[in-house]
Amino acid sequence: MIVCVHMPRFELAVAAGGRRELADGPLALAPDPGRDPRIGQVSGKAEALGVRAGMRIGEAMSRAPDLKLLPADPEGVDDAFDLLVRTLESIGAAVERGEPGIAFFQAEGLRRLHGGTLRDVIVAADDALRNRRDSICPGVSPRYGAAPVRFAAMAAALASRPRRPRVGPSDRRELAAWLADEPISLLALRPETAHLVEQFEHFGILTLGDLAAIPRSSIADRFGHAGLVAHDLARGIDTVLRPETPGERLEEEMELPEAASGEQLGRTLELLVDRLLARRERQGRAIRVLVITAKLAAGGTWRERATFREAMADPRRIRMVLDNKIGGLPSPATALRLRVEAFGPAAGDQLALLADEVTVRTGRLREAVAQARASVGIDSALRVVGIDPDSRVPERRFALAPWEPGDER
């Protein structure tokens, strides 16, 4: 059996600061700057007034004039979701992430560790999450569902109540009948089928049972491969669970004393890249994926993911990619963070056939710096970087960054 953990309105609750704030009035997540003006997750009071996620701002405000729009906090959501996953891993679970606030794990291997039954496993997960609830999302109680496949487990969790897990039938032949009355809108939580929900509703297909009753050939003819995936899900057929491999979290963050933009922000980014590459935990590995996030002076956070075509450890090339990303920052930032999301192989130096004297000297210096950092730390070789040379406060004009041999900046 697969267990699904669901924390309702996770993104909205993180942006609002907890469940208590959600009760103040109709709330919704504001659209991302520069993108389609559609609201994100909405509170229960907003739903009662007819407001739905994905509505345009004008329509939402016409239905709920008192609707309050909160700036999205993607970095806060990411941190909270990471903590949720690590908490589940602490009880021995191998976790697969779904949408923010939804996680899955296989229960079979945990039964002997936590009492012998499925309910004992769920209780162990619930106890662990409740101990950290205030750190993950204050006041929001997790809900649980279990079924033989991931999609059915999610359907069970969405219909459950706090401390009352819902468990689907273990017999896969009974699973389709059990899913038949579930709304077709559940398909919106799967990226590959989300775009089909509106089309299904247009044709009067309102439940998963309605979809399962349609011949498979007719679904394939009208909706293609995505329609076949949706048809399988409605019949209780899903792909196997793919848990992620737990890994270390390598990141650097810098608070900005004043809201920064332009050249000052670029200098701060340069400093963070140098510090990240100098960290001992990197172990000489190249970087494949970086996540850059910023706290905005206007409220909320901004987040961009940079995937390199090839894994790299060259600070100049990394900054070139990140400079293009940070150009989309919607407003000045008060803090900047870089986090490694995926590593590549260990970075190596290409040896020259005929090494000149400068190359040999630079290589010896690089090895000496590496030895010093291994014994003393990354602060053993530093250089001065101008952050805000025109500032009236001397401490804000310059900062120290790790120095590399051959660095002429």
MOKAFEN-V465350 format. One line per field, one symbol per residue. phi: phi as a letter, one per 40 degrees, with the letter a starting at -180 (. if undefined). A space follows every 50 residues. Layout:
phi->???
This chain:
phi->.bbbbbbcfcccccccghccccccicbaccccdgbdcbccdbcccccccg cbcgccdccccccbdccbcbccbccccccccdccccccccchccbbcbcd gbbbaccdcbcccbhhbccccccccccccccbdcccadgcccbbaaacbc ccccccccccbdgbcbbccccccccccccdcccccccccbdcbdccdccc cccgcbbcccccccdcccccccbgcccccccccccgbacccbcccdacbb abbacbcbdbagccccccccccccccccccccfgccbcbbbbbacccchg bbabbbbccbcabcccccccccccccccccadbbabbbbccacbcccbcc cccbcccccccccccccccccccccbhcccbbbcbccadccccdcccbac bdbbdgcbc
